[in-house]
Amino acid sequence: MDLMDYWQYTDIITKALFFALFALSVASWVTGILRLYYSRQLAKTVAADLAQQLQKQVPPSLQASAEERRLMTEQTLLQLIGRYRHRSEQGLPLLGTTAAIAPFIGLFGTVWGIFHALRSIGMSGQAGLAQVAGPVGEALIMTGLGLAVAIPAVIFYNIIARMNRRTLFLANDIAHGLLGASMRPAVTTDKTNTNV
């Protein structure tokens, strides 16, 4: 089956569906590769960045009671982790949407192609296997294209979601450690004041 023959046989709707699948494929590959890179970078820098941002916003020299310091540290850590979560989820809706709708676009293209082929066969008056097999087989190409677009998007989505969960777990773990560490100087200061 020659691709140029197939392309000439298709109508405007099939061509539009083909270009939609092509655009979704390019977008999902670019987004997937970029998100893999950014998720890996975030995982490498989350520990140092979290500690650095906490020191900027709640410096150790801050004069506050232990309860105020704990509250400020908790709020700062929650805000930073929320920002990490937001950054890590960018691009995932595109991958999820592509994975969900690409097979249906391909299926619609197949149904439309079969309809188009059967209509042409009905108009020609010839209904033998040779006349039906070629156009129906060509119509099934759209289902294959839909799956070819959806499968990489699903793989990217799952890998990136897993990396992001691991990074956010690490960020939460580090945040608990930083919260505990930030309370130690305030607790020791209060103890020295009570002993005097």
N, C-alpha and C positions, 0 to 999 in steps of 0.2 A: 504494500500500500504506500503510495507516494504522498508525502505531506502536502505538496503543492496541489495535487488532485483533490485531497481532502479539504484544503483551504478554499479552493474554488467552488467546491460543492456546498460548503456551509453558507448559511444566510447571516444577516446582520446580528440576530440575537445570539447565535452560537459564537460569532466572532467577539461580541461584547462580553459574553461569559468567559471566553478564553482570555481576553485582556484583563478581566476582573481577577481571574485566578492567577494570571501572571503577576499582576500588581500585588496581590496578597502574598504570593510566594516571595517576591523580592523584598517586600516590607518585613515579612516574618524572618527571612534569613538575615537581613541587616539588623533588625531589632534583636534577634536572638544572639548574634555574634557580639554586638555591642553590650547587651545585658550580661552576657557571660563575662566579658572583660570587666565591666563595672562591678559586678557582684564579686568577682575575684579580688579586685582592688579594695572594695569595701571590707571584705573579710580580712585582708592583710592589715588594714589601717584602723580598724574599729577600736582596738584596745588603746593604742596611743592617742587617737583622736578623742576618745571619750574622756580619758584622764586629762588631756590638755584643755578641752572645752570646759570641764568641771573646774579646773584650777582658775580659768579665766573668769568664769561666772560666779564662783564661790571660792575666793582666795582663802588659803589657810590662815592668813593674818586677819581675817574678818572678825570683828568683835561682835559676837552674838551669843545668846544663851544656847545651851545644848539643844533644846527643843527647836528653837528658830533655825539653828544651823542644820539640824536633821531635816526639817521641813524644806528649807531652801535647797539642800542637796538632793532630796527625793524629787522635788519638782523639776530641778534642772536635769536630772538623769532621765526622768520620764519624758521630758520634752526632747532631749537628744535622741533617745531610743525611738520616739515617734517620728522624728526626722529621718533616722536611718531606715525605718520601716517604709516611709513614704518614698524615699529614694530607691530602695531595693525593689519596690513594686512597680516602678515606672516601666512601661513597655509590656508588662504581663497581660493587661487587657487586650492588647492587639494580638498577642500570641494565642490567648485563649479564644478570642473571637474567630481568628483564622482557623484554628483547629476545629471549632464547632461548626462554622458555616461552609468551609471549603468543600466537604463531601456533598453537602446539599446543593451547592452551586453546580458541582460536577454532575450530580444526579439530575438536576433540572436540565442541564445541557444534554444529557443522554436522552431524557424523555423528549425534549424538544427535537433532537436529532432524529430519533425514531419516528416521531410524528411527521417530521419533514420528509424522511425517507419513504415512509408508507404512503404519504400523500403523493409523492412523485411516482411511486410504483402504481398507485391507483389511477393516476392520470395517464400513465403509459399503457395500462391494461395488461402488463406482463407481471405475473405474480409467482414466478418460479424461484427456487432456492438461490439460483445465481443472481437474480435481481434483488433479493431481499438481504442476503448475507453480507454483501459489501457495504451498503449504506448503514445497516444496523451495526455492523462491526465498527464502522467509522464513528457512529454515534457513541459507542461505548468508550471511545477515547476520552470523552469528557469525564466519565467516572474515574478513569485512571488518573487524569490530571488533578481532579479534586482530591483524590487520596494522596497524590504526590505532593500536594501543597499542605494538606492537613497533617501528615505524619511527621515531617520535620518540626512543624509548629508545636505539636504535642510534646515531642522530645525536648525541644528547647524549653518549653514551659515547665515541664517536670524537673529538668536539671536545675534551672534557675530558681524555681520555688524551693527546691531542696537546699541549694546553696544559701538562699536567703534565710530559711528557717535556722540553719546552722549558725549563720552570722548573728541573727537576732538572739539566739540562745546564748552565744558567746557574749554579746553585748549585755544581756541581762545578768549573766554570771559576773561579768566584770563590774557592772553597776552595783551589784550587791557587795562586792569586795570593796569598791571605792566608797560606798556609803558607810560600811563598817570602819574603814580606815579614816574617813573624815571625822568620825565621832570620837576616836581615841584621844586626840589632843584636847578636845573640849571636856571629856570625862576626866582626864588626868588633871586638868586645870581646876575643875570643880573640887576634886578630891584634895588638892593641895590647899585650896581656900578653906575647906571645912576642917582640915587638920590644924590650921593656924589659930 
